[in-house]
Amino acid sequence: MSLLIITDLTLRIAGRTLLDHASLSIEPGRKVGLIGRNGAGKSTLLAAIAGDIAPDDGTIRLSARARMGRVKQEAPSGPASLLETVLAGDLERASLLAEAETATDGARIAEVHDRLAAIQADSAPARAGTILAGLGFDAEAQARPVSDFSGGWRMRVALATALFLNPDLLILDEPTNHLDLEASLWLEGWLARFSGAALIVSHDRGLLDSTVDAIAHLDRGKLSLTPGGYEEFVRIRTEQALQQARAAERVAAQRAHMQSFVDRFRAKATKAKQAQARIKALEKLPVIENVVEDAPTRFAFPEPEQLPPPMLTMDRVTAGYDGRPILSNLTLRLDMEDRIALLGANGNGKSTFAKLVAGRMEPMSGSISRSSKMRVGYFAQHQTEELVMGDTPINHMARALPQAAPAVVRAQLARFGLDAGKAESRVSDLSGGEKARLLLALATRDAPQLLILDEPTNHLDLDAKDALIRALSAFEGAVLLISHDPHLVELVADRLWLVADGKVTPFEGDMSEYRTWLSERARAASRAASSKSDAAPAARKEDRRERAEARKALAPLRKRVKDAETLMSRLGSEHATIEAKLADPGLYASSATQELTKLTTRLAAVKREQEKAEEVWFEAQAELDEASQAA
């Protein structure tokens, strides 16, 4: 029995067909990730399921009496506290509680109280508080009015309300966009335990791999369902593409062979009948449409000028706003080879630290020393608000590069997939992902040695995220990353810095251990709140100390492994670049012999370095595995 059945659904917006007789069904308890390129119609489909828009054709049927939960588009507001706002989202509970206060009929009063017990009304405040805490609101914040919070935090309250309802079908559209990494990891765990069905639009690979049972792919107006998470979807789709390509090649070879015979013997009387037979056979050959993927997304960062270390140093720096310190006593350095991700809950000072490094704010005390030639590319998560909606990307880039020729301006936009059509469109007509590409193009226009990326993937689709990861892997400068996407952090960062309690300190471990650390901290906080024993907290503190020491002992081995992986990635990129240059026919002209010799010599050296790096990686990984098992 299906919970949701979509049959031959057609949806059109402004004359454009987004879904064309698409079908999908979701069974109770099944979680489905909905993916597709930006603008494919994912959010429109969710709006149709929720009843906000009517289908042009086809049907959407939700099982009778099934409850649907959805994050509202508008953020909640008003004087009610966060906890009261979430509790009010359960309309049945609110109605029953109100009726319990006014009902006079004994039988009806009994029915109301039975129903309140069935929906666990008494435990509702505790459940709502737990969800709000998981999304980053402590007990003090939960008691404050919704109107005290910014739009992003209020959207978290809207998400908490949808989760609190514990519906039969939960619909989520990019639920991690307003969350920090810690809240995103909490949401992953909550969804994994959620017993209801869910339809989740997300560009977060980690979320899709850890929480869904199937992937619904919206492509060219059709929906196709693939079992498993996103990684399994990619594997199956790749295999299908290869099989289809091989079949197309076989058909093309048969056609070419038959056509050759027809062309040769069409006019010869002795072969005329055979030629006609071949023509008929050609007509019967299957027409296999090759896998027509959209043009692959590619990003490319300009190559920066190399700088000697250190690129930046901080000495006992304190920073904050209006005389109130946010970060204190920071002493650290950045070099060109650094790839650092900042961890820590929103409000702890990650964006403040990024502004400090970028030179967008001055320290309250202490000193910052920067290389005189250092250029910084800064992508801020709220920078979209600074774009001029009536202007085009070309207008923006031309202002940013006033001395550049038009071809250079267009080339910088093209590095991030903004072709001629998009470059000449008004910014107001661009999708969120296309605006993010424009901001990346603007941030890197001067070939910076340091890229500061504050939530760069909020509006990028999965293909664009992968393109960003590839571009960052090939980038020769330093990266300072703030992201709620664990997959991005794992593939980009070599080191993790924890921003908490006014400090920025190295986290000795990887993302897996950071998840564990967060879980341990949450459990410890929960036990501390309910326990009155003095001995138990001491034992837990000792246990945490031992775990921290174990992580610290393994940190050098993990760094060796990560360093080797980084080196292999960079050598692989250089290898590919050299081979691409060697494939250029113009290189083999007599005037280019010196360049040819230089490239072939370097290619041989890169191959030797790759072999050595692989040996180092295997050795370090083996030692790490052995040490981890011993620990």
C-alpha positions, 0 to 999 in steps of 0.5 A: 500500500503506497502512502503517496502516488503520483501518476502521469503528472504534468506541471508547467510554469510560465509556459515551460514544462517541468514535469511531463507525465511523470510518475512516482510512488512512496510506501510508508516508512520509505525515505526518498531523496529527490535530485536534479539540476537547478531549475529542473522542477524539484521545488515545484513538485514539492509545492504540488504535493503540498497542494500549493499549486494545481497539476496541469495534468495527472494526479497526486494522491496521499493516503487517507488520514495520512499526516504530511509535515512540511517546512513553511516557506515563510519564517515564523515570527511574533512574540511567542517563544521558540518552544511555544511556536513549535508546540503550536505547530501540532494543531490537533494537540492545541485543539484538544488542550483547548477543548479539555479546558472548556468541555463539560460533557463527561464522555467527551472529556474522556475521549479528549484525554484518551486522545491526548494520551495517545498522541503523548501530549504530556511529553510534547514539551520535552520532545520539542525541546530536544529537537530545538536543542539539536538544531542549536537552541539551548534552554535559554534560547528556547524561552526567548521570543521568535522575533529576537532571532534572524531569518536563518535562525527562524527557519530552523524553528520552522524545521523544528516544527515540521520534525516535531509533528512526527508526520506520516510523510515529511517533505523537506526542501534543502533542509540543511541550507540554514544549518551549521555543520553540527546541526546538519549532523544532528539532522542526519541522525534524526532522519535516520531514526525517523519511522515515517516516510520522507521526500527530501530535496538536497544537494548534501551527499552525506545527508542523501547517503546516510538517510534515504532508501532510494533516489528519485532523479528528475531529468527532462521532465521524467522521474526515475527511481533508483534504490540506495543512496546517492553513491549507489545512484551514481554507480548504477547510472554510470554503469547504465551510461556505459552499457548504453554507450557500448550498445550505441557503438555497436549499432553505429558500427553495424550501420556504417558497415551496411551503409558502406555495402549499399554505397558500393553496390547500389548501382550494380544489377547483380547486387541490387537486391542484396543492397535493397535488403541491406537498406531495409535492415538499416531501417530496422536497426534500433535507434539508441539515443546515447546518454545525453548528459547536460554539459559537464559542470567545470570550475577553474580557479586562476593560478596564483603567484607563489608566496614564501611562508608564512603568508599570514601570522596572528599574534595574541589577537582579540577580535569582536564587535562594539568592544565585546570580544568574540575571539581572544588570544589567537596565535597562529599562521597560514601558509599557501599549502594550508587547507583548513576547515573551521568547525563549531556551531553558528555564533561561535565566531567562524565568520568573524575569524574569516573576516579577520583573516580576509582583512575585513575587520581589524583586531581589538588587540594583538597584531596580524602580519600579512605578506605584502603580495597576498591576495584574498578571494572571499566568498561570503554566504550573504554576499548575494544581497550585494549583487545588483539585480538589474545588472548582468554578470558581465556588468559586475565583472567589468566593474571588478576588473576595470582595466580588463579587456572584454574577452578577459571579463568573459573568460573569468565568467566562463571559468565558472560555467557562466556562458554567453547567454547567462553572462548577458542575463540579468542577475534577477533571472539567474538561479541561486546556483548561478548567482553563487557561480558569479560570486565565485568568479568575482572572488577569484578574479585577481588569482588570490593566494588565499580562498576564504569560502563561507558556505559556498555550496548552499545553492549549488547542485550536486554536479556543481559541488563536485566541480567545486571540489575538483577545482579546489583540489587543483588550486595551488593556493590556501583554502579556509573553508566554512561549510555545513557539508561534511562531504565537502569538508572531508574532500577539501580540508587537510586540517580541522580547526575548532572555533569554540569558547572564544578560541581557535584550536586544532581538532586532532582527528577527522570528520568521523571523530568529530561526529563521535566527539559531538555525540559524546558531548551531547550525551555527557550534557544530557547525563550531567543535566539529569545526574546528581552524582559527583562521581559519575561526571568525574568518571565521564571526564576521565573517559573523555580525557582518555579518548582525547589522548587516543585521538591526539596520539593518532593525529600524526599518522592521520596527518601523514596519510592526509599529506600523502593524499594531498600530494597524490591529488596535486601530482595527478592534476599536474600529470593530467595538465602536462598530458593535455599540453602534450596532446596539442599538435602545435607543440610538435612544431620545430620551434617548440622543441625546447618546450616539448623537452621541458614537458616530457622531462617534467612528466617523467619526474611527476610519474616518479614522484607519484610512485613515491607518494603512493608508497608513502601513502600505503605505508602511512595508511597501514601504520594508521590502521594498525594503531587504530586497531590497537587503540 
